[in-house]
Amino acid sequence: QPQPQPLPKGRDLFRSQRKESEGSVDCPNLEFEYGDADGHGAELAELYSYTEEPELSHNRRCFEEDFHTQVPDRRWLELDRAQQKAYVMRLLDGLEVVNRDRRLRVARAILYLAQGVFGDCDNEGDVLHWSRHNSFLLYQLGTFSAFLELLNMEIENSQACSSALRKPAISLADSTELRVLLSVMYLMVENIRVEQESDPPEWKTCRETFRMELSFPVHAEEPFALLLFTMVTKFCSGHAPHFPMKKVLLLLWKVLLFTLGGFEALQAMKVRRREELGLPPLPEDSIQVVRGMRAASPPTCAIELVEQQQQQQQQQKRGNRSRRPLMKQDSLDIYNERDPFKNDEGGVDEEENDEVDSGMEGELDLMERDAIIPAMPAQRLPIERVSFPKGLPWAPKVRQKDIEHFLEASRNKFIGFTLGQDTETLIGLPRPIHESVKTLKQHKYVSISDVQIKNEEELEKCPLSLGEEEVQETPCEVLYRAMLYNLPQYMIALLKILLAAAPTSKAKTDSINILADVLPEEMPITVLQSMKLGIDVNRHKEIIVKSISALLLLLLKHFKLNHIYQFEYVSQHLVFANCIPLILKFFNQNIMSYITAKNSISVLDYPHCTVCDLPELTAESLEAGDNSQFCWRNLFSCINLLRVLNKLTKWKHSRTMMLVVFKSAPILKRALKVKQAMMQLYVLKLLKIQTKYLGRQWRKSNMKTMSAIYQKVRHRMNDDWAYGNDIDARPWDFQAEECTLRANIEAFNSRRYDKPQDSEFAPVDNCLQSVLGQRLELPEDFHYSYELWLEREVFSQPIRWEELLRCQ
């Protein structure tokens, strides 16, 4: 009889499915540690494109020609500190010359110093050491200020702009001066920003001074970051197509990271702010919780079935009767998963995605499942079981609004009337409701944003009695004030560049050219050169995506902590500029291949290429790439974009509906195949907020995803995310919600930043003598046109004295 034949097949399939769910075949667990930025060497390497490699030796020549005339028969490393200072001062004097070419040669010599005088070094560690040493030296002698002046001159250089506009194709040669200046500034910012334990005390003082100089400008009226934002908008408007955008964006991101602070500094600021406001401490450190998470590998259906089967067999000795209802129910689940008409909203995309996504949705054929049930030996189960950490990772949170909604529903049900926002009076309610309210209040969480919104409401109601608001002058506040009036343009420009750099974007004639600082003057001739340029272009785009995603997230997080309405203002303009569909479009690709892309040539990376003899490049070595399991910058970009999307949609029902309308569920489910805990967490958060709108059939067909949401995402008590009964899920007042928010933001901006408009609250002087006796500030050139003014405004105007006397 051939009946036992299916057993080995079932076992093999079970093993292969276990392998897939544990991520040993297609989707390995990624050993990725999220942080503010990548390693120091990697961040410096990403500043240069491979096309720029010949310029490294050009910088060295410029330095050595000048150095050997000034200090013959000596090396830079052999000079003492005083001699090094004297030489740098002579170089800085050379920046003052009128001749443009001589100025550029001096700037290249300074760039060579900032790059770590690699000609005198033997290994990469020495290059990075001398790069840091020289960066601090250059800063102490005022190099950054000198280069800032030169950068302003280059930005205003109308000749370079007009020549770039006339060219049919822009290349590296059009942005030479700008690239040299930005490279020196980036190396200084990055080297001084990164702290090391061995740093001497004067370096630590230097770092704080530099941070203050970038945050609170003394001479300039605007912070340095604003100048870079202006470069971005000028580039996107088409007036300066030669600007090297990758370098500008990298420098902008690092300046924001340095002046505002990274994620750990932000967490410390949040804790301190809560203490100042008298709020209870945070229930946990979110950074540490996420770092401790494992990637989701839910147990396969077979294991669940076997466990249930064994429990039932122990409870009831009649195994056949207990097994049949279980198999029937599971059969229904499988037919639901495979039914091509299972979800009218999701359509074919959902169904195809479910079949592909074997990592999260294990499926077995009915015949094979029948075979597996009796065949699995009981003693092997403890070895092969997937173990989950005990307990849930996050403490549950409850908002004041949730308690009010719960009491409103309870009072309507048991008493027949409500008491508004009163959460203390529980008379007439049954005992279980008392217990529920007590539990809700135990987990009540008041955010800094809640306090800020309440304060803002009070200031709007009583502007006179509460007086002027004391605004703390933080780097974030200074930046927001500077950005405020052009903020919509800045956001649109960043998203335009992000769209052009996204791998899913098609080349269009009207899209902006972001490759001006990667394309060589002479296009490649050989296949090898074309391959190298192709890798360089892809790498260039990836770095742009990385810098934009990181700086957007930094801005949103810091503005949210500084004031909720600053965050909402930036968020609204990102939403108006179609940020939500843009991020979804970015993820609508094979995300696994994007994260594992090998768009780098490690032998050409700085500082390796400066101290090692370069091997002959072949097509095979270019295709091979490096040995890493994944591309750090691409995974970093994906997590940042998911976090930005979460920030934009959290508690905003109209924006959550945008996720539903743009059919984000299958796109996000595909992203769950990446076995990295932090990325999965933010994908699951996005799926959780829209689950109630996706329909019962979707939830039924995606129970593994629902289970993963339950395990990974924070629970909100009374949140009906899994059932769709939430009163907030009513679609008719979504537009009103956005309009109310916009009105609140405009009221906040005008109250805090438009000082002249508040004149209606100022006291009025009614005394004629004091009004006439006031000194008026007249323009400097007024005395030139004084007689003309008298003639026009006084003598030529007829005065009817009778009427004037009658009025008195």
Stockholm file with secondary structure:
# STOCKHOLM 1.0

chainA/1-808         QPQPQPLPKGRDLFRSQRKESEGSVDCPNLEFEYGDADGHGAELAELYSYTEEPELSHNRRCFEEDFHTQVPDRRWLELDRAQQKAYVMRLLDGLEVVNRDRRLRVARAILYLAQGVFGDCDNEGDVLHWSRHNSFLLYQLGTFSAFLELLNMEIENSQACSSALRKPAISLADSTELRVLLSVMYLMVENIRVEQESDPPEWKTCRETFRMELSFPVHAEEPFALLLFTMVTKFCSGHAPHFPMKKVLLLLWKVLLFTLGGFEALQAMKVRRREELGLPPLPEDSIQVVRGMRAASPPTCAIELVEQQQQQQQQQKRGNRSRRPLMKQDSLDIYNERDPFKNDEGGVDEEENDEVDSGMEGELDLMERDAIIPAMPAQRLPIERVSFPKGLPWAPKVRQKDIEHFLEASRNKFIGFTLGQDTETLIGLPRPIHESVKTLKQHKYVSISDVQIKNEEELEKCPLSLGEEEVQETPCEVLYRAMLYNLPQYMIALLKILLAAAPTSKAKTDSINILADVLPEEMPITVLQSMKLGIDVNRHKEIIVKSISALLLLLLKHFKLNHIYQFEYVSQHLVFANCIPLILKFFNQNIMSYITAKNSISVLDYPHCTVCDLPELTAESLEAGDNSQFCWRNLFSCINLLRVLNKLTKWKHSRTMMLVVFKSAPILKRALKVKQAMMQLYVLKLLKIQTKYLGRQWRKSNMKTMSAIYQKVRHRMNDDWAYGNDIDARPWDFQAEECTLRANIEAFNSRRYDKPQDSEFAPVDNCLQSVLGQRLELPEDFHYSYELWLEREVFSQPIRWEELLRCQ
#=GR chainA/1-808 SS CCTTTHHHHHHHHHHHHHHHHHTSSSSCCCCCCCCSSSCHHHHHHTTSCGGGHHHHHHHHHHHHHHHHHHSTTCCGGGSCHHHHHHHHHHHHHHTTCSCHHHHHHHHHHHHHHHTTCGGGCSSHHHHHHHHHHHHHHHHHTTHHHHHHHHHHHHHTCHHHHHHHHHCSSCCGGGGHHHHHHHHHHHHHHHHHHSCCTTCCHHHHHHHHHHHHHHHSCSSSSSCHHHHHHHHHHHHHTTSCTTSCHHHHHHHHHHHHHHHHCCHHHHHHHHHHHHHHTTCCCCSSCHHHHHHTCCCCCCCCHHHHHHHHHHHHHHHCSCHHHHHHHHHHHHHHHHHHHHCTTSCTTTHHHHHHHHHHCTTTSCCCCHHHHHHHHHHSCGGGHHHHCCCCCSSCSSCCBBCHHHHHHHHHHHHHHHTSCCCTTCCSCCTTCCHHHHHHHHHHHHTBCCCHHHHHHHHHHHHHHCHHHHCSCCCCCCHHHHHHHHHGGGHHHHHHHHHHHHHHHCTTCCCCTTSCCCCTTTSCSSCCCSHHHHHHHHHHHHHHHHHHHHHHHHHHHHHHHHHHHHCHHHHHHHHHHHHHTTHHHHHHHHHSSCHHHHHTCCCCCGGGSTTHHHHSCCCCCCHHHHHHCCCCSSCHHHHHHHHHHHHHHHHHHTTCHHHHHHHHHTTHHHHHHHHTTSCCHHHHHHHHHHHHHHGGGSCHHHHHHTHHHHHHHHHHSCCBTTCCTTTSCCGGGCGGGHHHHHHHHHHHHHHHHHHHHCGGGGGGGSCCCCCHHHHHTCCCCCCGGGGGGHHHHHIIIIITSCCCHHHHHHHC
#=GC SS_cons         CCTTTHHHHHHHHHHHHHHHHHTSSSSCCCCCCCCSSSCHHHHHHTTSCGGGHHHHHHHHHHHHHHHHHHSTTCCGGGSCHHHHHHHHHHHHHHTTCSCHHHHHHHHHHHHHHHTTCGGGCSSHHHHHHHHHHHHHHHHHTTHHHHHHHHHHHHHTCHHHHHHHHHCSSCCGGGGHHHHHHHHHHHHHHHHHHSCCTTCCHHHHHHHHHHHHHHHSCSSSSSCHHHHHHHHHHHHHTTSCTTSCHHHHHHHHHHHHHHHHCCHHHHHHHHHHHHHHTTCCCCSSCHHHHHHTCCCCCCCCHHHHHHHHHHHHHHHCSCHHHHHHHHHHHHHHHHHHHHCTTSCTTTHHHHHHHHHHCTTTSCCCCHHHHHHHHHHSCGGGHHHHCCCCCSSCSSCCBBCHHHHHHHHHHHHHHHTSCCCTTCCSCCTTCCHHHHHHHHHHHHTBCCCHHHHHHHHHHHHHHCHHHHCSCCCCCCHHHHHHHHHGGGHHHHHHHHHHHHHHHCTTCCCCTTSCCCCTTTSCSSCCCSHHHHHHHHHHHHHHHHHHHHHHHHHHHHHHHHHHHHCHHHHHHHHHHHHHTTHHHHHHHHHSSCHHHHHTCCCCCGGGSTTHHHHSCCCCCCHHHHHHCCCCSSCHHHHHHHHHHHHHHHHHHTTCHHHHHHHHHTTHHHHHHHHTTSCCHHHHHHHHHHHHHHGGGSCHHHHHHTHHHHHHHHHHSCCBTTCCTTTSCCGGGCGGGHHHHHHHHHHHHHHHHHHHHCGGGGGGGSCCCCCHHHHHTCCCCCCGGGGGGHHHHHIIIIITSCCCHHHHHHHC
//
